[in-house]
Amino acid sequence: MFEYAVYVRTEEGYIERMNNVISNLPYDSRGTYGSLSPYVHEEALVGFPESVVLWKNSTGPSVGIAPINADSNSPKLLVA
């Protein structure tokens, strides 16, 4: 079971880590990103506890999720 921190990106591009944690996302093996769909736009994080976040929208304001305590593998590989 993986847990994910919730992130928010503003229109101006500011990123904030929320206190919310989600877990037990439903896994859909037919989806390109499995349980992470629709969070498919990957971005590296600097200065946060997590190293990568997956955004719902590629640009502009968006909500994203980041694997907590992930190793150096991409989140897409963690759920495969």
C-alpha positions as CSV (number, residue, x, y, z in Angstrom):
1,M,0.0,0.0,0.0
2,F,1.3,3.4,-1.0
3,E,0.5,6.7,0.6
4,Y,0.5,10.0,-1.2
5,A,0.9,13.6,-0.1
6,V,-1.4,16.2,-1.6
7,Y,0.1,19.2,-3.3
8,V,-1.5,22.3,-4.8
9,R,0.0,24.5,-7.6
10,T,-1.3,28.0,-8.0
11,E,-1.8,30.0,-11.3
12,E,1.5,31.7,-10.5
13,G,3.3,28.4,-10.2
14,Y,3.7,28.4,-6.4
15,I,3.6,24.9,-5.0
16,E,2.3,24.0,-1.5
17,R,2.3,20.7,0.3
18,M,-1.0,20.1,2.1
19,N,-1.5,18.2,5.3
20,N,-3.7,15.7,3.6
21,V,-2.5,12.1,2.9
22,I,-4.4,9.7,0.7
23,S,-3.9,6.0,0.5
24,N,-5.5,2.9,-1.1
25,L,-6.1,4.5,-4.5
26,P,-8.1,2.0,-6.6
27,Y,-5.8,0.2,-9.1
28,D,-6.8,0.0,-12.7
29,S,-4.3,-2.2,-14.6
30,R,-5.9,-1.0,-17.9
31,G,-5.0,2.6,-17.3
32,T,-1.7,4.0,-18.5
33,Y,-0.8,5.1,-15.0
34,G,-2.8,2.5,-13.1
35,S,-4.2,3.9,-9.9
36,L,-2.5,7.3,-10.5
37,S,-4.7,8.3,-13.4
38,P,-5.6,11.2,-13.9
39,Y,-2.4,12.4,-12.1
40,V,-0.2,11.9,-15.1
41,H,2.0,15.0,-15.4
42,E,5.2,14.3,-13.5
43,E,7.4,17.1,-12.1
44,A,10.5,17.0,-9.9
45,L,10.2,18.6,-6.5
46,V,13.0,20.6,-4.8
47,G,12.8,21.6,-1.2
48,F,9.9,19.3,-0.2
49,P,9.9,15.9,1.5
50,E,8.9,14.1,-1.7
51,S,11.1,14.2,-4.8
52,V,8.4,14.0,-7.4
53,V,4.7,15.1,-7.8
54,L,2.1,14.0,-10.4
55,W,-0.2,16.8,-11.4
56,K,-3.7,16.5,-12.8
57,N,-3.1,19.4,-15.2
58,S,0.2,20.0,-17.0
59,T,0.2,23.8,-16.5
60,G,-1.7,26.3,-14.4
61,P,-3.4,25.7,-11.2
62,S,-3.6,22.0,-10.3
63,V,-3.9,19.4,-7.6
64,G,-1.2,16.8,-7.5
65,I,-0.2,13.7,-5.5
66,A,3.3,12.7,-4.5
67,P,4.4,9.2,-3.2
68,I,5.5,9.4,0.4
69,N,8.8,7.6,1.2
70,A,9.3,6.6,-2.4
71,D,12.6,5.3,-3.5
72,S,14.4,6.6,-6.6
73,N,12.0,4.8,-9.0
74,S,9.3,6.8,-10.8
75,P,5.9,6.6,-9.2
76,K,4.6,5.0,-12.4
77,L,6.9,2.1,-11.7
78,L,5.9,1.8,-8.1
79,V,2.4,0.7,-8.9
80,A,3.2,-1.7,-11.8
